[in-house]
Amino acid sequence: MMQYRTTVGWSLITSGIVTLLLKVLPGNSLWWGIAFLIIGITVLFLRKNDNVLER
């Protein structure tokens, strides 16, 4: 349960930061949103592979 709360907390914090960044960054927020999505997927994929390699 504690890990779930931590995950939800970090998710909300990062969502807020990304929302603020989209307001501040120049250009179309759609492209920034797509870029952040790609970066997030890449980070999750790399972390998943790191865990597999450590075992």
C-alpha positions, 0 to 999 in steps of 0.5 A: 500500500505504501508503494502505491501511495508513493507512486501516486504522489510522484505521478501527481507531482510530475504531472503538475511539473509537466503542466507548468512546463507546457505553459512556460515552454515556447511553441505548440504544447502538443509537440512538447507533450509528445516529446515528454511522453516519448521521454517517459516511455524511454525512461520506463523501458530503460528502468525495466531493462535495468532491473532485469539485468541486475538479477 
